[in-house]
Amino acid sequence: MGKQTPSSFPFSFRIAASSILFNLVQRTAQACTALAFNLRRKSEFLVALADYSIKCFDTVTKELVSWMRGHESSVFSISVHASGKYAITTSSDTAQLWDLDTFQRKRKLNIRQSVGIQKVFFLPLSNTILSCFKDNSIFAWECDTLFCKYQLPAPPESSSILYKVFAVTRDGRILAAGGKSNHLHLWCLEARQLFRIIQMPTKVRAIRHLEFLPDSFDAGSNQVLGVLSQDGIMRFINIQTCKLLFEIGSLDQGISSSVISPHGRYIASIMENGSLNVYSVQALTQEINKPPLPLVKVIEDLPKKKLSSSDLKMKVTSGRVQQPAKPRGSKIQTRILKQDLTGDFESKKNELPDGLNKKRLQILLKGYGEYPTKYRMFIWRSLLQLPENHTAFSSLIDKGTHVTFLNLQKKYPIKSRKLLRVLQRTLSALAHWSVIFSDTPYLPLLAFPFVKLFQNNQLICFEVIATLIINWCQHWFEYFPNPPINILSMIENVLAFHDKELLRHFIDHDITSQLYAWPLLETVFSEVLTREEWLKLFDNIFSNHPSFLLMTVVAYNICSRVPLLNCNLKDDFEFFFHHRNNLDINVVIRQVYHLMETTPTDIHPDSMLNVFVALTKGQYPVFNQYPKFIVDYQTQERERIRNDELDYLRERQTVEDMQAEVDQQRVEDEAWCQKQELLRKAEETRREMLLQEEEKIIQQRQRLAAVKRELQVKEMHLQDAARRRFLKLQQDQQEMELRRLDDEIGRKVYMRDREIAATARDLEMRQLELESQKRLYEKNLTENQAAVAKEMRADADAYRRKVDLEEHMFHKLIEAGETQSQKTQKWKEAEGKEFCLRSAKKASALSDASRKWFLKQEINAAVEHAENPCHKEEPRFQNEQEDASCLPRTSHLNDSSEMHPSTQISLNRRAVEWDTTEQNLIQKVRNLRQRLTAQARHRCQTPHLLAA
């Protein structure tokens, strides 16, 4: 049989207002993080998406108007200016101001990452932006200039909370702020101070959302504030009187988020189970706004009639229970007394926890067809008398997820992770409670609607399902693992009694109770009914005998006899009992009550089913209403199969590991080969790259060499220019030095001229002395020459006599007959003596000539020097030196000896001074000329080097 997964269990939306229509504008393919309406063009609205972008759509054309980007994290708030011209988008790290006419970003608010933005929004009907940060700082800014208008002070430390949510009245005067606390802070934005702290009930631990309820007659100074807390209940309080006016939502049906219409007429809330509730504010405030009771009341007389069952109803008050007065008649009193005894027994039997009465609830259910939605879960708990065994349930939960339901998501792919987790825990707790439930294949289908209904309270969910199994699933497991044949036989007998034609139609088409009854039972009608229909049906099932569920199956078939009689194929029957059908549940419920009353006792299921039995307090009862040997055998077989499967899995794991190792080795070998090939290709590529690089390097070197040569040439030119500048500088310095030397020479010459002039005067005086001495010398010379000549003549005569004597002696020796050798020696001695004589004559002549020449030269030099000392000084001295070099030494000695001693010393001293000065000057001039010549040669050689 085809079965519907638990995730497809239908729950309809609960709408408290009129029917609502919707249109699909466009599929964004991404989650929406924020919405904003009330733009300047009313047909447009803004949508913030999970990819950090903001899109603008048109509801009329259903087209994309603009696409705005700029955020780097998810946008969680969009605030639109009252004019609809601007919008502020807020993320955790930045807030951006957009111009909705051009869809361009105007400004961007950046903050430190450590602070973080809580919310940035426009104040209603004003041009002020309020920015709230995570450090509780609140700033007000001017929209046009973004000038900071003011900052709110820090709240007092005694009631300091971290603000998470904010709300502002429509006149922009009061700011409400809340967070993870039951305190509410009310700020007066005009006075810029905290003027009130409201403490919510103790059940409120955190505030998730704040919103003021608009009123058409309060001129924007809203007095009612809606506070959504962590328990899913939204409480509306008056901020002036601090009174709780009304609340929406409940613990079982919590509110996830809520928004109020601009005129304050409706409240739209998204519930935690995914449904959308729309509440009418007028209906919620009807009890508040109703007129007061009249002060005058009239007591009417009771009508004269007999006592009826309605007159026996008691009103439950906070004091003693008031009962109606008994009649006076003894007979009547006796009858009433008997009736009271039976009534007391029945009342005790129908008494429920929390002060409820089952009989009265049944009467209320027959009158309205269902229990109030707000109190339905409370009534169900009382009807089922749930013990709420927290310790026992915790012990079941602590055993963990049962091995049977480890892979539950594979068989039942539920979209909600939370719902899947709760379903898995509930089924595991049932399996730990009784072994049979680990092998029950339809248990997830049976439990899923209750899990979805009580997903926020797992204890209640478990006990509701356990109570349902113990009472309404009696004898279901006696033929396990087959469907309950006995229960299906009861249903078939009742159907045969009330609609034989339909049963005959089933038999003719080979349709058994396993097809027209069992699918409804194992899914407890969750596949064929909507959420509201299912809740209404179980209001009646939980309020009646356990046989009511079986009668409901018969009634469903009887009420659907027309479409069933038209079905001829087995697939059509299967489809019918696994999908919703156009059937009124109220008609089915009325038919069930009719069957409960008209079915004979012998075939009535209540004679074979036990009455309701609640779960025991403290510990849950033992559930063993199943063939234990079959379950044990299946458990053993399952254990054996599990062990075999584990062995198979281990072997397969070993083979897979080996195969994986082989595959890994092959992959590694292939990878190694590929790596080697890649390395070879990479090597070739690198080699080519190296060759290219070498060519590039060679070219670069050539270019570098050319550049280097150019730089060298430039450097040489620069050096040559610098050298020329340096040479010119040196030349200028040398010219300056030459000028200085010329000046020095001129000064020296001037000084020498002065000395020469003085010397000339001295020489003139000396000349006179010399002339007188000359005459004296000439006289003495004549006398000396005569004496010398006389002496020389005497010497010559003596020498001649000696020579004559020697010749005479020689002749005598010859004559005497001496040997030839003696004659030769004597001849040589004679020749030597003759040579000496001649030399002496010559020396005497030279001495006379020398003395005459020296005296003459001295006199002439003195005269010439006196006449022209500057021009003739140097030639004279040169001539003197040359002449002196030509004269023999004896001449000098003789002349010096012949001069006067004082004159000779004076002349020698002046000559030495003049020679020293002139030699120094000549040496400096010669050195300077050598340096200039060397520099000139160097300048001539440099162009040749540069050209080379």
DRENVEXFI-746896 format. One line per field, with one value per residue (C-alpha): residue number from 1; x, y, z. Coordinates in steps of 0.02 Angstrom, whole numbers. Layout:
N
num <- NUM	...
c1 <- X	...
c2 <- Y	...
c3 <- Z	...
//
This chain:
948
num <- 1	2	3	4	5	6	7	8	9	10	11	12	13	14	15	16	17	18	19	20	21	22	23	24	25	26	27	28	29	30	31	32	33	34	35	36	37	38	39	40	41	42	43	44	45	46	47	48	49	50	51	52	53	54	55	56	57	58	59	60	61	62	63	64	65	66	67	68	69	70	71	72	73	74	75	76	77	78	79	80	81	82	83	84	85	86	87	88	89	90	91	92	93	94	95	96	97	98	99	100	101	102	103	104	105	106	107	108	109	110	111	112	113	114	115	116	117	118	119	120	121	122	123	124	125	126	127	128	129	130	131	132	133	134	135	136	137	138	139	140	141	142	143	144	145	146	147	148	149	150	151	152	153	154	155	156	157	158	159	160	161	162	163	164	165	166	167	168	169	170	171	172	173	174	175	176	177	178	179	180	181	182	183	184	185	186	187	188	189	190	191	192	193	194	195	196	197	198	199	200	201	202	203	204	205	206	207	208	209	210	211	212	213	214	215	216	217	218	219	220	221	222	223	224	225	226	227	228	229	230	231	232	233	234	235	236	237	238	239	240	241	242	243	244	245	246	247	248	249	250	251	252	253	254	255	256	257	258	259	260	261	262	263	264	265	266	267	268	269	270	271	272	273	274	275	276	277	278	279	280	281	282	283	284	285	286	287	288	289	290	291	292	293	294	295	296	297	298	299	300	301	302	303	304	305	306	307	308	309	310	311	312	313	314	315	316	317	318	319	320	321	322	323	324	325	326	327	328	329	330	331	332	333	334	335	336	337	338	339	340	341	342	343	344	345	346	347	348	349	350	351	352	353	354	355	356	357	358	359	360	361	362	363	364	365	366	367	368	369	370	371	372	373	374	375	376	377	378	379	380	381	382	383	384	385	386	387	388	389	390	391	392	393	394	395	396	397	398	399	400	401	402	403	404	405	406	407	408	409	410	411	412	413	414	415	416	417	418	419	420	421	422	423	424	425	426	427	428	429	430	431	432	433	434	435	436	437	438	439	440	441	442	443	444	445	446	447	448	449	450	451	452	453	454	455	456	457	458	459	460	461	462	463	464	465	466	467	468	469	470	471	472	473	474	475	476	477	478	479	480	481	482	483	484	485	486	487	488	489	490	491	492	493	494	495	496	497	498	499	500	501	502	503	504	505	506	507	508	509	510	511	512	513	514	515	516	517	518	519	520	521	522	523	524	525	526	527	528	529	530	531	532	533	534	535	536	537	538	539	540	541	542	543	544	545	546	547	548	549	550	551	552	553	554	555	556	557	558	559	560	561	562	563	564	565	566	567	568	569	570	571	572	573	574	575	576	577	578	579	580	581	582	583	584	585	586	587	588	589	590	591	592	593	594	595	596	597	598	599	600	601	602	603	604	605	606	607	608	609	610	611	612	613	614	615	616	617	618	619	620	621	622	623	624	625	626	627	628	629	630	631	632	633	634	635	636	637	638	639	640	641	642	643	644	645	646	647	648	649	650	651	652	653	654	655	656	657	658	659	660	661	662	663	664	665	666	667	668	669	670	671	672	673	674	675	676	677	678	679	680	681	682	683	684	685	686	687	688	689	690	691	692	693	694	695	696	697	698	699	700	701	702	703	704	705	706	707	708	709	710	711	712	713	714	715	716	717	718	719	720	721	722	723	724	725	726	727	728	729	730	731	732	733	734	735	736	737	738	739	740	741	742	743	744	745	746	747	748	749	750	751	752	753	754	755	756	757	758	759	760	761	762	763	764	765	766	767	768	769	770	771	772	773	774	775	776	777	778	779	780	781	782	783	784	785	786	787	788	789	790	791	792	793	794	795	796	797	798	799	800	801	802	803	804	805	806	807	808	809	810	811	812	813	814	815	816	817	818	819	820	821	822	823	824	825	826	827	828	829	830	831	832	833	834	835	836	837	838	839	840	841	842	843	844	845	846	847	848	849	850	851	852	853	854	855	856	857	858	859	860	861	862	863	864	865	866	867	868	869	870	871	872	873	874	875	876	877	878	879	880	881	882	883	884	885	886	887	888	889	890	891	892	893	894	895	896	897	898	899	900	901	902	903	904	905	906	907	908	909	910	911	912	913	914	915	916	917	918	919	920	921	922	923	924	925	926	927	928	929	930	931	932	933	934	935	936	937	938	939	940	941	942	943	944	945	946	947	948
c1 <- 0	62	92	112	267	247	316	163	43	-73	-92	-195	-173	-277	-345	-442	-500	-582	-505	-337	-274	-93	-3	169	272	438	546	707	787	859	799	722	797	695	545	488	334	259	375	334	266	142	155	340	423	600	667	834	905	1029	1164	1174	1084	923	797	647	495	334	177	79	204	288	455	621	636	811	951	1057	1221	1345	1325	1452	1338	1155	1031	911	819	748	674	582	565	391	399	450	600	739	774	902	965	1055	1174	1285	1433	1361	1206	1176	1060	981	890	737	713	880	916	1090	1179	1196	1289	1367	1388	1546	1589	1719	1696	1700	1545	1418	1252	1090	966	958	787	689	580	398	339	508	674	777	877	899	1051	1064	1226	1267	1353	1183	1231	1090	1120	999	1053	982	935	988	1153	1188	1228	1221	1076	1095	1142	1037	1123	1167	1028	1049	1159	1020	918	1051	1010	1080	953	899	729	656	488	436	265	193	224	407	407	428	557	532	684	704	821	864	770	591	619	560	640	534	633	562	650	598	672	807	794	729	559	490	546	411	435	349	283	410	369	449	638	680	592	599	492	412	277	154	-30	-90	-253	-349	-397	-236	-151	0	38	13	-25	-34	129	141	279	329	427	530	380	295	157	130	63	-16	6	-42	119	31	-66	54	-94	-100	-243	-242	-122	-110	-22	4	134	74	54	192	219	381	357	216	170	26	-66	-39	-216	-206	-352	-264	-115	-27	78	187	172	312	227	235	54	-2	-132	-221	-306	-440	-393	-575	-620	-472	-516	-705	-699	-595	-703	-874	-981	-990	-1129	-1288	-1303	-1486	-1524	-1696	-1723	-1848	-1955	-1916	-2039	-2152	-2093	-2018	-1836	-1734	-1556	-1507	-1570	-1447	-1293	-1177	-1074	-895	-838	-690	-790	-908	-1002	-1182	-1312	-1496	-1623	-1712	-1904	-2008	-2108	-2051	-2078	-2001	-1864	-1834	-1824	-1713	-1605	-1581	-1546	-1422	-1332	-1317	-1269	-1136	-1063	-1070	-1000	-855	-831	-834	-727	-564	-407	-399	-584	-657	-802	-804	-993	-1000	-860	-958	-1110	-1003	-926	-1096	-1153	-1002	-931	-755	-660	-595	-427	-350	-397	-391	-222	-273	-435	-343	-224	-371	-468	-318	-269	-84	27	176	307	462	583	522	521	696	759	686	762	931	943	974	913	854	951	792	768	948	913	736	770	806	633	541	632	563	616	617	770	687	532	637	738	581	501	660	668	483	493	652	567	420	539	632	464	408	505	356	366	541	465	303	318	170	222	301	140	35	146	189	31	49	235	200	64	167	342	379	332	403	340	158	184	250	113	-25	39	61	-116	-182	-93	-154	-337	-379	-257	-319	-289	-192	-37	-115	-83	83	166	4	-132	-257	-379	-494	-511	-538	-671	-764	-762	-821	-965	-1026	-1011	-1108	-1248	-1265	-1218	-1226	-1222	-1055	-980	-1043	-961	-796	-810	-852	-695	-585	-565	-533	-535	-346	-374	-529	-502	-321	-244	-361	-315	-127	-118	-258	-342	-195	-182	-364	-403	-340	-268	-430	-533	-410	-411	-602	-610	-491	-587	-728	-617	-531	-700	-783	-759	-608	-732	-768	-611	-671	-844	-761	-685	-857	-936	-802	-838	-1025	-1015	-904	-1011	-1056	-876	-829	-971	-907	-732	-695	-505	-399	-281	-428	-475	-295	-285	-450	-395	-225	-276	-395	-573	-715	-801	-876	-802	-954	-1063	-941	-944	-1134	-1135	-1015	-1131	-1275	-1180	-1132	-1316	-1393	-1266	-1326	-1237	-1176	-1075	-1039	-851	-874	-922	-753	-646	-602	-648	-520	-372	-251	-64	-2	80	268	308	232	137	209	145	145	-14	71	129	290	360	340	422	560	583	587	707	819	806	838	987	1050	1023	1106	1256	1262	1246	1384	1495	1451	1482	1650	1699	1636	1727	1885	1861	1819	1973	2080	1997	2020	2203	2221	2128	2229	2390	2333	2285	2451	2542	2444	2471	2658	2665	2567	2679	2834	2760	2717	2892	2967	2858	2895	3081	3070	2969	3094	3238	3155	3120	3302	3361	3243	3300	3482	3448	3359	3504	3629	3527	3512	3699	3731	3613	3693	3868	3810	3734	3892	3999	3888	3901	4090	4100	3990	4095	4255	4180	4130	4301	4384	4274	4312	4498	4496	4409	4537	4682	4613	4597	4775	4832	4746	4827	4996	4973	4931	5086	5190	5121	5162	5338	5357	5305	5428	5566	5526	5535	5697	5767	5715	5801	5954	5956	5958	6098	6190	6170	6241	6376	6412	6438	6552	6641	6666	6749	6841	6888	6975	7063	7103	7172	7286	7330	7350	7484	7560	7542	7613	7762	7783	7748	7884	8001	7943	7955	8129	8175	8088	8171	8336	8306	8246	8397	8505	8416	8428	8612	8633	8532	8628	8790	8726	8674	8840	8922	8817	8855	9032	9019	8925	9060	9186	9090	9082	9256	9291	9209	9055	8926	8784	8654	8731	8743	8558	8507	8611	8537	8362	8401	8471	8316	8205	8302	8288	8101	8085	8181	8071	7915	7976	8003	7830	7753	7840	7774	7598	7602	7649	7513	7385	7418	7407	7245	7158	7198	7136	6975	6937	6954	6848	6713	6699	6684	6552	6452	6446	6388	6254	6235	6068	6105	6288	6296	6255	6364	6508	6494	6472	6624	6717	6667	6715	6876	6910	6880	7004	7139	7253	7235	7400	7340	7196	7303	7428	7299	7216	7375	7421	7251	7221	7142	6992	6944	6954	6840	6708	6702	6692	6548	6442	6475	6418	6256	6218	6254	6143	5994	6009	6028	5872	5770	5837	5798	5616	5592	5666	5550	5397	5439	5459	5287	5204	5289	5232	5050	5053	5117	4979	4844	4910	4905	4726	4629	4724	4667	4486	4488	4557
c2 <- 0	173	276	459	519	607	767	781	778	922	1070	1214	1398	1465	1633	1735	1861	1842	1738	1804	1795	1804	1824	1762	1912	1827	1682	1745	1572	1636	1663	1831	1919	2081	2165	2346	2428	2605	2669	2825	2712	2606	2458	2435	2351	2309	2135	2095	1926	1804	1854	2026	2115	2218	2205	2312	2228	2295	2202	2258	2217	2080	2136	2180	2370	2385	2283	2365	2296	2358	2256	2125	2034	1989	2134	2111	2278	2399	2565	2680	2868	2938	3017	2854	2937	2862	2694	2632	2453	2384	2238	2188	2292	2440	2542	2621	2763	2740	2861	2766	2882	2838	2681	2749	2744	2915	2880	2735	2716	2621	2573	2474	2288	2269	2379	2316	2390	2337	2438	2599	2669	2827	2906	2912	3075	3159	3185	3103	2942	2841	2726	2597	2503	2344	2441	2522	2690	2778	2927	3039	3108	3234	3144	3279	3335	3181	3299	3218	3299	3214	3056	2972	2949	2777	2688	2666	2523	2449	2409	2401	2281	2253	2322	2203	2266	2441	2523	2705	2786	2862	3039	2996	3050	2886	2750	2577	2464	2287	2140	1982	2034	2058	2246	2373	2546	2692	2844	3018	3078	3259	3267	3141	3042	2878	2911	2736	2557	2424	2251	2112	1953	1829	1708	1831	1806	1889	2006	1960	2096	2262	2357	2493	2466	2615	2701	2822	2932	2951	3076	2963	2951	2763	2693	2505	2412	2234	2132	1964	1861	1702	1588	1634	1738	1919	2024	2195	2316	2496	2594	2723	2608	2461	2341	2185	2210	2050	1922	1813	1647	1507	1386	1255	1376	1501	1655	1670	1847	1972	2136	2258	2342	2530	2571	2450	2342	2176	2082	1957	1825	1685	1539	1421	1278	1377	1436	1617	1687	1851	1923	2056	2190	2238	2061	2051	2215	2181	2130	2283	2409	2340	2458	2431	2325	2416	2467	2410	2225	2141	1972	1869	1728	1550	1474	1343	1183	1016	991	945	893	1071	1128	1011	1098	1169	1327	1308	1456	1492	1451	1305	1219	1279	1147	1172	1150	983	970	942	790	627	523	649	671	483	478	628	549	393	500	598	438	384	561	564	404	466	635	552	444	595	705	755	840	1030	1040	985	865	745	745	932	933	809	920	1070	969	918	1097	1176	1027	1060	1128	1307	1318	1414	1280	1124	1062	1094	995	852	838	829	704	589	617	630	595	696	576	682	562	409	501	569	393	339	488	460	290	383	353	177	81	55	241	294	312	378	524	407	329	487	640	780	955	1025	965	1005	905	757	762	766	624	520	548	508	347	296	325	216	80	85	77	-80	-189	-210	-29	-51	-173	-80	-13	107	187	344	372	354	466	603	712	714	751	897	959	943	971	1100	981	808	738	777	710	544	521	566	434	306	338	323	156	84	134	167	38	-109	-282	-204	-308	-481	-535	-446	-424	-437	-305	-328	-450	-447	-258	-258	-394	-282	-141	-258	-325	-149	-99	-256	-211	-29	-33	-207	-136	-50	-206	-311	-187	-207	-397	-397	-298	-398	-251	-309	-216	-203	-81	19	19	-12	139	253	173	164	348	399	492	613	578	608	758	934	1000	1080	928	812	916	921	731	695	814	686	531	581	627	458	272	193	110	284	271	110	182	331	215	141	314	378	236	257	446	412	273	369	392	219	135	220	148	-15	-26	-71	75	194	125	140	318	361	302	387	561	698	688	811	758	861	804	865	744	603	644	647	481	410	461	384	221	220	229	113	-27	-188	-241	-407	-323	-159	-135	-64	-237	-304	-154	-99	71	212	182	324	305	270	404	394	249	201	35	-119	-143	-327	-344	-432	-611	-614	-768	-688	-529	-627	-734	-580	-500	-653	-663	-479	-496	-643	-546	-396	-501	-580	-408	-345	-491	-457	-273	-310	-425	-302	-165	-270	-301	-119	-70	-186	-122	53	18	-56	91	209	123	132	311	346	258	354	510	469	439	597	687	621	670	839	853	807	932	1057	1021	1046	1201	1263	1222	1319	1457	1453	1464	1606	1687	1662	1742	1882	1896	1901	2034	2126	2110	2177	2320	2342	2341	2470	2573	2548	2607	2756	2789	2768	2887	3008	2983	3011	3167	3224	3182	3270	3421	3413	3389	3535	3640	3580	3615	3784	3813	3754	3860	4010	3970	3950	4112	4193	4113	4173	4346	4332	4270	4411	4531	4447	4453	4634	4671	4573	4662	4827	4783	4722	4880	4981	4875	4885	5074	5078	4959	5066	5214	5109	5049	5226	5262	5100	5139	5291	5190	5058	5188	5250	5073	5034	5159	5092	4913	4960	5033	4885	4769	4847	4827	4649	4605	4672	4570	4415	4437	4457	4301	4204	4259	4206	4040	4019	4057	3935	3803	3838	3819	3661	3595	3642	3555	3400	3404	3421	3279	3178	3207	3156	2996	2959	2990	2888	2740	2706	2582	2622	2600	2724	2844	2821	2848	3000	3064	3040	3132	3273	3280	3284	3423	3516	3489	3552	3705	3740	3712	3832	3962	3934	3941	4103	4176	4116	4184	4355	4350	4291	4428	4557	4484	4467	4644	4709	4605	4659	4840	4825	4727	4854	4993	4902	4853	5029	5089	4950	4833	4750	4693	4655	4571	4398	4396	4463	4328	4199	4266	4268	4089	4036	4132	4067	3891	3920	3989	3877	3862	3944	4099	4117	4090	4211	4345	4324	4335	4493	4583	4677	4564	4677	4713	4530	4477	4611	4566	4380	4404	4508	4387	4242	4332	4382	4208	4128	4244	4229	4040	4024	4132	4040	3872	3924	3986	3825	3718	3817	3795	3608	3594	3694	3586	3425	3489	3539	3365	3284	3389	3335	3150	3152	3174	3026	2919	2977	2939	2765
c3 <- 0	-40	117	142	234	401	328	217	364	322	438	374	419	561	504	630	502	332	193	130	-48	-103	-268	-316	-368	-409	-352	-274	-251	-87	89	133	285	290	205	193	119	117	-19	-119	-257	-160	-278	-239	-91	-35	-1	83	30	102	-24	63	-80	-78	-219	-260	-341	-413	-359	-514	-651	-545	-611	-532	-517	-445	-370	-234	-168	-40	119	171	294	308	313	460	460	330	385	264	285	311	138	58	-23	83	162	288	279	431	451	597	536	440	401	232	177	4	-110	-172	-321	-398	-293	-258	-92	-11	150	242	430	476	654	747	734	923	947	820	762	847	742	639	592	553	687	626	548	573	487	625	617	776	785	925	954	1049	1188	1232	1157	1063	947	851	681	558	398	274	351	458	601	774	865	1035	1128	1261	1430	1498	1595	1784	1840	1948	1792	1658	1516	1343	1221	1083	1022	1005	969	946	958	801	865	895	1077	1171	1138	1214	1230	1295	1293	1388	1543	1604	1617	1489	1476	1417	1356	1328	1170	1197	1373	1323	1484	1551	1632	1669	1695	1676	1751	1655	1742	1809	1668	1549	1544	1377	1256	1071	991	1035	940	986	944	839	882	772	919	1018	899	883	1069	1075	1248	1212	1187	1122	1204	1127	1254	1243	1284	1119	1201	1149	1292	1264	1409	1444	1471	1581	1698	1675	1662	1554	1430	1327	1254	1099	1074	1198	1260	1135	991	1017	909	812	747	736	650	673	529	509	569	715	661	635	705	592	680	615	733	782	689	526	518	497	617	588	742	750	876	895	948	1066	1150	1157	1339	1379	1288	1334	1440	1627	1701	1752	1932	1945	1922	1923	2004	1907	1975	1923	1802	1876	1794	1840	1875	1723	1695	1657	1826	1913	1843	1975	1960	2010	2115	2222	2383	2427	2287	2283	2239	2195	2335	2350	2337	2494	2444	2523	2369	2260	2387	2387	2199	2195	2329	2223	2076	2179	2232	2052	2006	2140	2071	1894	1944	2032	1879	1765	1875	1788	1853	1863	1913	1745	1718	1572	1556	1545	1419	1312	1321	1272	1131	1061	1068	979	885	952	1102	1104	1019	1162	1290	1182	1243	1424	1399	1315	1461	1580	1475	1456	1639	1596	1748	1682	1747	1718	1801	1707	1542	1573	1604	1436	1348	1430	1346	1184	1008	977	847	745	719	684	498	515	399	254	260	314	243	352	305	482	578	743	701	644	804	914	815	832	1021	1046	945	1036	1204	1149	1090	1257	1348	1256	1135	1018	962	891	763	729	551	562	728	644	546	703	810	685	701	891	877	763	879	1040	971	1105	1248	1219	1385	1345	1169	1234	1363	1238	1116	1256	1318	1140	1117	1283	1262	1079	1007	1112	1035	890	923	955	775	761	638	540	551	695	615	765	761	573	596	719	592	454	562	602	418	368	487	434	247	170	-7	21	100	-46	-164	-70	-76	-261	-299	-180	-62	116	280	268	126	178	368	414	321	419	585	564	514	636	492	470	283	241	353	369	532	591	543	629	789	789	765	908	1021	1004	1008	1171	1248	1215	1235	1143	1024	953	844	763	734	651	520	482	477	359	238	251	221	71	-2	-161	-225	-159	-254	-411	-388	-477	-475	-326	-360	-348	-178	-119	-179	-94	78	69	12	62	2	-11	149	291	456	551	452	492	678	682	592	722	865	769	748	932	979	847	838	924	1080	1012	875	963	989	1164	1226	1171	1219	1394	1463	1471	1585	1621	1637	1812	1915	1946	1829	1663	1657	1576	1399	1350	1248	1106	1063	1160	1075	905	962	1048	894	785	906	900	712	698	814	711	551	629	680	507	433	546	493	313	340	421	279	153	246	239	54	27	128	22	-135	-72	-38	-213	-287	-182	-236	-417	-394	-311	-454	-581	-483	-473	-660	-691	-571	-659	-826	-757	-684	-853	-941	-806	-826	-1014	-987	-858	-975	-1115	-992	-937	-1117	-1147	-987	-1036	-1205	-1116	-994	-1140	-1224	-1061	-1035	-1210	-1177	-1008	-1087	-1215	-1077	-976	-1122	-1145	-960	-968	-1117	-1025	-871	-972	-1049	-878	-810	-957	-929	-744	-780	-899	-769	-642	-762	-800	-615	-590	-736	-662	-496	-579	-675	-512	-437	-585	-562	-379	-425	-552	-418	-301	-433	-469	-284	-271	-425	-352	-192	-289	-394	-238	-168	-335	-337	-163	-217	-371	-260	-154	-312	-371	-209	-224	-403	-346	-219	-349	-468	-333	-290	-476	-492	-337	-403	-572	-488	-376	-522	-624	-482	-449	-632	-641	-487	-554	-722	-636	-534	-684	-781	-637	-627	-813	-808	-666	-755	-915	-823	-746	-914	-985	-841	-867	-1052	-1010	-890	-1020	-1144	-1016	-979	-1159	-1171	-1021	-1109	-998	-1053	-1164	-1028	-915	-1054	-1091	-909	-894	-1055	-990	-830	-933	-1038	-882	-807	-970	-973	-796	-842	-988	-882	-752	-887	-952	-778	-743	-905	-868	-693	-756	-889	-763	-641	-777	-847	-679	-630	-795	-790	-612	-654	-813	-723	-586	-712	-820	-669	-609	-780	-818	-671	-719	-896	-887	-719	-777	-933	-833	-707	-844	-934	-773	-740	-917	-910	-738	-799	-938	-823	-728	-539	-509	-594	-474	-326	-385	-424	-256	-169	-263	-217	-56	77	128	-52	-97	51	11	-172	-134	-9	-130	-271	-164	-113	-292	-355	-222	-256	-443	-434	-325	-443	-595	-513	-473	-651	-719	-607	-658	-841	-816	-734	-873	-1003	-916	-905	-1088	-1134	-1027	-1113	-1279	-1228	-1153	-1318	-1387	-1238	-1255	-1440	-1404
//
